[in-house]
Amino acid sequence: MLIVDLRDNGGGDGNYGVETLKGWIDESHMVRSEDLGMQLNSSCLYAPLRWNRSIGSAPTILPGQKAFLQDLLDRMAKPNPPGCPRTEDTKPPRWTYLQRRFDPKPGDLRIIALVNSHCGSDCEWITAELASLPQTIVVGANTFGVFQFVQPGYSVLPHTGLPYCIALGRSNDYGDDRSVDGYGLDVDVVLPEVDSLTPEQLRELVEIVAKL
């Protein structure tokens, strides 16, 4: 039994879950956040908005970011089409949260994803990724619901110089275009006392899941 305690995880690091769980789970059978489906809006402003976000949010450039940033620079260097037309790029989901099924095989490691209403943003992506594994059961309370709008771009307002952030896309985690903003991901087992679980209650939860 593996308990992944995601309670009160406000997000901020999309690689946290996978890196932490290396060696514990079979990543080849787990979908990633980019496979959950999304709609991206693009225009001649996409590259500079994303560039501002990437440069402004981190003091250093990580090795994995260099190719992404170079692509943005290349896009900004090209001439823009007249009128800066807006386009939509819809990426259908490879898997949806509605498809999750707790169906472990005998002898499989069973995973409890423990969530509460303070699990948000990247924490919700991690929850969905884990839920794609048939060995995972999601327990607790609905997550916060702050990961529907994706691909943030940064700029400043003219004259005032006030910075602002705008979402350039939206996710479609359930696959039916429902809103998850403010509603979050639902759970397989509702646990009202998830925020104050005692060690004894946690052990009882493990014993119950082990019999499912």
Residue pairs with C-beta under 8 A, 6 or more apart in sequence:
1 109
1 110
1 111
1 112
1 206
1 209
1 210
2 24
2 25
2 109
2 110
2 111
2 112
3 111
3 112
3 114
3 202
3 206
4 17
4 21
4 111
4 112
4 113
4 114
4 126
4 130
5 114
6 113
6 114
6 115
6 119
6 123
6 126
6 127
7 114
7 115
7 116
7 118
7 119
7 140
7 194
7 195
8 116
8 118
8 119
9 118
9 119
9 120
9 122
9 123
9 126
10 118
10 119
10 120
10 121
10 123
11 120
11 121
11 122
11 123
11 124
11 125
11 146
11 147
12 121
12 122
13 122
14 33
14 122
14 125
16 122
16 126
17 122
17 125
17 126
17 129
17 130
18 27
18 32
18 126
18 129
24 109
25 109
25 111
25 130
25 133
26 133
29 132
29 133
30 129
30 130
30 132
30 133
31 94
31 95
31 128
31 129
31 132
32 129
33 125
33 128
33 129
34 91
35 93
35 94
35 95
36 93
36 94
36 95
36 96
36 97
36 125
36 128
36 171
36 172
36 173
37 91
37 92
37 93
37 94
37 96
37 171
37 172
37 173
37 175
38 90
38 91
38 150
38 151
38 169
38 170
38 171
38 172
39 88
39 89
39 90
39 91
39 169
39 170
39 172
40 88
40 89
40 90
40 91
40 151
40 168
40 169
41 86
41 87
41 88
41 168
41 169
42 86
42 87
42 88
42 89
42 168
43 84
43 85
43 86
43 87
44 80
44 81
44 84
45 84
45 153
46 75
46 153
46 168
47 72
47 73
47 75
47 76
48 72
48 76
48 153
48 155
49 153
49 154
49 155
49 166
49 168
50 72
50 151
50 153
50 168
51 69
51 72
51 73
51 76
52 153
52 154
52 155
53 152
53 153
53 154
53 165
54 65
54 68
54 69
54 72
55 69
56 154
57 154
58 65
61 69
93 172
93 173
93 175
95 132
96 172
96 173
96 174
96 175
96 176
97 128
97 131
97 173
97 174
97 175
97 185
98 174
98 175
98 176
99 132
99 175
100 131
100 132
100 136
100 138
100 188
101 134
102 134
102 135
102 136
102 137
102 188
102 212
103 134
104 110
104 134
104 135
105 134
108 134
108 135
109 135
110 135
110 137
110 209
110 210
111 130
111 133
111 135
111 136
111 137
112 136
112 137
112 139
112 205
112 206
112 209
113 127
113 130
113 131
113 136
113 137
113 138
113 139
114 139
114 140
114 194
114 197
115 123
115 127
115 138
115 139
115 140
115 141
115 143
115 185
115 187
115 194
116 140
116 141
116 143
116 194
116 195
117 141
117 142
117 143
117 144
117 184
118 144
119 127
119 143
119 144
119 184
120 143
120 144
120 145
120 146
120 147
120 184
121 144
121 146
121 147
122 147
123 143
123 144
124 143
124 144
124 145
124 146
124 147
124 180
124 184
124 185
125 147
127 138
127 143
127 185
128 173
128 185
130 136
130 138
131 138
131 185
137 188
137 189
137 209
137 212
138 185
138 186
138 187
138 188
138 189
139 187
139 188
139 189
139 191
139 194
139 205
139 209
140 187
140 189
140 190
140 191
140 194
141 187
141 190
141 191
141 192
141 194
141 195
142 183
142 184
142 185
142 186
142 187
143 184
143 185
144 184
145 180
145 181
145 182
145 183
145 184
145 185
146 181
146 182
147 171
147 173
147 180
148 170
148 171
148 173
148 179
148 180
148 181
149 167
149 169
149 170
149 171
149 181
150 167
150 168
150 169
150 170
150 171
151 167
151 168
151 169
152 165
152 166
152 167
152 168
153 165
153 166
153 167
153 168
154 163
154 164
154 165
155 163
155 164
155 166
156 162
156 163
156 164
157 163
157 164
171 180
173 180
173 185
174 180
191 197
191 205
193 201
197 205
